[in-house]
Amino acid sequence: MDTSKHANEAPGAPQQALDAAFARVRFVLVETSHPGNVGSVARAIKTMGFGGRPGTLVLVSPREPAVREHPEAVALASGADDVLRAALVVDDLETALAGASYTVAMTARQREFGPPRLLPREATAKAGEHLLAGASGIEAETAEPADIAFVFGNERFGLPNEAVDRCSVVTHIPANPAYASLNLAQAVQLIAYEMRLALLQERAAVPSDIGYAGQAATAEQIEAMFAHLQQGLEAIGFLDPAHPKKLMPRLRRLFARSGLEQEEVNLLRGIAKQMTLAGRGPRGGDRNSDRNSDRSGNTTET
């Protein structure tokens, strides 16, 4: 019998910060087919201490629009009806990830380009660092701490490439390759368990010599930056919109490794603005003729 006073107690970690960290974890299900899986996921995350805040479970365009009230979902939630009722239903992934600074795509599919790939324990450890740093960081008193999100695809087709590209990192559960058959709720349960372990670890002291650490950029801020950056690259003739090749995916991968802060995003958008203005200048029309494959990376694949 569990006699603990609190579901998420951990020695060495201030309880208020730990509670705030648990509340800022989202589980995003994209185009889920079966209502029962949604109910089972609600149960899975509640058993690991998540779901205390409305919107912990986010459903992107589920096949059954009224899935939160579906009898099969309610039955399989089995005591996690509160998490199921509080699930947020949205139309697109952009809305589901709004306000999240660290996002993890669940996919076993290997891709030539895309976010860095980590094992679940590594991915959740980094997510824990984001959460606990946000709860006690330099800007915590002046800015709303950002969430982290785990993104799971459709039971049959998984996540599309464009959804994976929006995430900070990719992970997958290294199951038996001869029979890697996990249902959606099992996958969520394993990731929620790893996330719980990461948060319940004793909080390490932040080194005093790491320098300034700013607020992490959110998913929507990063997406706006990429759109602005692409506009600037096209304006100066560095990116040919008719033949973009792999330039933007390469840049996404590069910035995904860096962990962008809000001030860095603003800096890059300022550079993009100046590129756009320069491209409209007197010599802007001649820039397309100066493009070469070594500079742009558009015609030479490595």
C-alpha positions in Angstrom: 0.0 0.0 0.0 1.3 3.4 -0.9 1.4 5.6 2.2 3.4 8.5 0.7 1.9 11.9 1.2 2.5 13.0 -2.3 2.5 11.1 -5.6 5.7 12.8 -6.9 7.9 13.1 -3.9 11.7 13.0 -4.4 14.5 13.5 -1.9 16.6 16.6 -2.7 14.1 18.2 -5.1 12.0 21.1 -3.8 8.4 19.8 -4.0 6.9 22.9 -5.5 9.4 22.8 -8.4 8.9 19.1 -8.9 5.1 19.5 -9.0 5.5 22.3 -11.6 7.7 20.1 -13.7 5.3 17.2 -13.7 2.5 19.6 -14.7 4.4 20.9 -17.7 4.7 17.5 -19.5 2.4 16.9 -22.4 1.6 13.7 -24.3 0.4 14.5 -27.8 -1.4 11.8 -29.9 -1.7 12.5 -33.6 -4.7 11.2 -35.5 -5.4 8.3 -33.1 -7.8 5.8 -34.7 -9.2 3.8 -31.7 -11.0 5.4 -28.8 -9.9 2.7 -26.5 -6.3 3.6 -27.0 -7.0 7.1 -25.9 -8.6 5.9 -22.7 -5.7 3.5 -22.1 -3.2 6.3 -22.6 -5.0 8.5 -20.1 -4.6 5.6 -17.6 -1.0 5.1 -18.5 0.1 8.7 -17.9 -1.9 9.0 -14.6 -0.2 6.0 -13.1 3.1 7.8 -13.7 2.0 10.9 -11.9 1.1 13.1 -14.9 -2.3 14.5 -15.9 -2.7 16.9 -13.0 -3.2 19.8 -15.3 -5.9 20.1 -18.0 -4.4 19.6 -21.4 -1.7 17.1 -20.3 -3.1 14.8 -22.9 -3.5 16.5 -26.3 -5.4 14.9 -29.2 -4.6 16.1 -32.7 -7.5 15.3 -35.1 -8.6 12.0 -33.6 -10.7 9.9 -35.9 -13.5 10.0 -33.3 -14.2 13.7 -32.6 -16.1 12.9 -29.4 -13.5 10.5 -28.2 -13.4 11.9 -24.6 -17.0 10.7 -24.2 -16.7 7.5 -26.1 -17.8 4.5 -24.0 -14.7 2.4 -25.0 -12.3 5.3 -24.1 -14.1 5.9 -20.7 -14.0 2.1 -19.9 -10.3 1.7 -20.6 -9.4 4.9 -18.8 -10.3 2.9 -15.7 -10.1 5.6 -13.0 -8.3 8.2 -15.1 -11.6 9.7 -16.4 -10.4 13.1 -15.1 -7.3 13.0 -17.4 -9.5 11.9 -20.3 -12.1 14.6 -19.8 -9.4 17.2 -19.5 -7.8 16.1 -22.8 -7.4 18.9 -25.3 -8.6 18.3 -28.9 -6.9 20.4 -31.5 -6.8 20.5 -35.3 -3.1 20.6 -36.0 0.3 19.8 -34.4 1.3 23.5 -34.4 -1.5 24.2 -31.9 -0.6 21.1 -29.9 3.0 22.1 -29.5 2.4 25.8 -28.8 4.3 26.9 -25.7 6.6 23.8 -25.7 10.4 24.4 -25.8 11.5 20.7 -26.0 9.6 18.3 -28.1 10.2 14.6 -28.7 8.9 12.6 -31.7 8.3 8.9 -31.2 9.3 7.1 -34.4 11.4 4.0 -35.2 11.6 5.0 -38.9 15.1 5.9 -39.9 15.4 9.2 -41.8 18.3 10.7 -43.7 17.5 14.1 -42.3 15.7 15.2 -39.2 16.2 15.9 -35.5 18.9 14.2 -33.5 18.0 10.6 -32.4 18.3 9.7 -28.7 17.4 6.7 -26.7 14.4 7.2 -24.4 16.4 7.5 -21.2 18.6 10.2 -22.8 15.6 12.1 -24.3 13.8 12.1 -21.0 16.9 13.1 -19.1 17.3 16.2 -21.3 13.5 16.9 -21.0 13.9 16.8 -17.2 16.8 19.3 -17.4 14.6 21.6 -19.4 11.8 21.4 -17.0 13.8 21.8 -13.8 15.9 24.6 -15.3 12.7 26.4 -16.3 11.3 26.1 -12.8 14.3 27.7 -11.2 16.2 29.5 -14.0 17.3 33.1 -14.2 14.2 34.1 -16.1 11.7 32.0 -14.1 10.3 35.0 -12.2 9.7 37.1 -15.4 8.6 34.5 -18.0 6.2 31.6 -18.0 8.2 28.4 -18.1 7.7 26.4 -21.3 6.4 22.9 -21.5 7.9 19.8 -23.0 6.0 17.4 -25.2 6.1 13.8 -26.4 4.5 13.2 -29.8 3.1 9.9 -30.8 1.7 9.0 -34.2 -1.2 7.1 -35.6 -1.3 3.4 -34.6 -0.9 2.2 -38.1 1.1 4.8 -39.9 3.1 6.6 -37.2 4.2 10.2 -37.6 4.5 11.9 -40.9 7.9 13.5 -41.8 6.6 17.1 -41.4 5.5 16.3 -37.8 8.9 14.8 -37.0 10.7 17.8 -38.5 8.9 20.1 -36.0 10.4 18.3 -33.0 13.6 18.9 -31.1 14.7 15.2 -31.0 13.6 11.8 -32.1 13.4 8.7 -29.9 12.1 5.1 -30.2 11.8 2.2 -27.8 14.5 -0.4 -28.7 12.2 -3.4 -28.5 12.9 -6.9 -29.9 13.6 -6.3 -33.6 12.1 -9.7 -34.4 8.8 -8.6 -32.8 8.7 -4.9 -32.1 5.0 -4.8 -31.5 3.9 -2.3 -28.9 0.5 -0.8 -28.8 0.1 3.0 -28.4 -0.7 2.9 -24.6 2.3 0.6 -23.9 4.6 3.0 -25.7 3.2 6.0 -23.8 3.5 4.1 -20.5 7.2 3.4 -21.1 8.0 7.0 -22.0 6.0 8.3 -19.0 7.9 5.9 -16.7 11.3 7.1 -18.0 10.1 10.7 -17.7 9.0 10.0 -14.1 12.4 8.5 -13.2 14.2 11.5 -14.7 12.2 14.0 -12.7 12.4 12.0 -9.4 16.2 11.9 -9.6 17.9 14.1 -7.0 18.3 17.5 -8.5 21.9 18.2 -9.4 23.3 21.6 -8.3 23.6 24.0 -11.2 27.3 24.9 -11.8 28.0 28.6 -10.9 30.3 29.0 -13.9 28.0 28.1 -16.8 27.2 31.8 -17.6 23.9 33.2 -18.6 21.1 30.8 -19.6 18.2 32.4 -21.3 14.6 31.2 -21.7 14.3 28.3 -24.2 12.5 29.2 -27.4 9.1 27.6 -27.9 8.1 25.5 -30.9 6.0 28.2 -32.5 8.8 30.8 -32.1 11.2 28.4 -33.8 8.8 27.7 -36.7 8.3 31.4 -37.2 12.1 31.8 -37.3 12.5 29.1 -40.0 9.8 30.8 -42.1 11.6 34.1 -41.7 15.0 32.6 -42.4 13.8 30.9 -45.6 12.3 34.1 -46.8 15.7 35.9 -46.2 17.7 33.1 -47.9 15.4 33.3 -51.0 15.7 37.1 -51.1 19.5 37.0 -51.3 19.5 34.1 -53.8 21.0 31.6 -51.4 17.9 29.3 -51.6 16.1 28.6 -54.9 12.5 28.0 -53.9 11.9 26.0 -57.1 14.8 23.6 -56.2 15.2 23.8 -52.4 16.8 20.3 -52.1 17.8 19.7 -48.5 19.0 23.1 -47.3 16.1 23.8 -44.9 16.1 20.3 -43.4 19.9 20.6 -42.9 19.4 23.9 -41.1 16.6 22.4 -39.0 18.9 19.6 -37.9 21.7 22.0 -37.1 19.5 24.3 -34.9 17.8 21.3 -33.3 21.2 20.3 -31.9 21.8 23.7 -30.4 18.8 24.1 -28.2 17.8 27.7 -29.2 16.9 30.3 -26.6 14.4 33.1 -27.3 17.1 35.8 -27.6 18.9 33.7 -30.1 15.8 33.2 -32.2 15.3 37.0 -32.1 18.9 37.4 -33.3 18.4 35.0 -36.2 15.2 36.7 -37.2 17.0 40.0 -37.2 19.6 38.6 -39.6 16.8 37.2 -41.7 15.1 40.6 -41.9 18.4 42.2 -43.1 18.8 39.5 -45.7 15.3 40.2 -47.0 16.0 44.0 -47.1 19.3 43.4 -48.9 17.6 41.2 -51.4 15.3 44.0 -52.3 18.1 46.4 -52.8 19.5 47.7 -56.1 21.6 44.6 -56.6 18.9 42.2 -55.4 17.9 41.2 -58.9 21.4 40.1 -59.7 21.8 37.8 -56.8 20.2 34.7 -58.3 22.9 34.6 -61.0 25.6 34.5 -58.3 24.3 31.3 -56.7 26.7 28.3 -56.8 26.2 24.7 -55.6 29.2 24.8 -53.1 27.7 27.8 -51.3 24.1 26.9 -51.1 24.3 23.2 -50.7 21.3 22.9 -53.0 22.8 20.8 -55.8 25.5 18.8 -53.9 24.3 16.1 -51.5 26.6 14.6 -49.0 
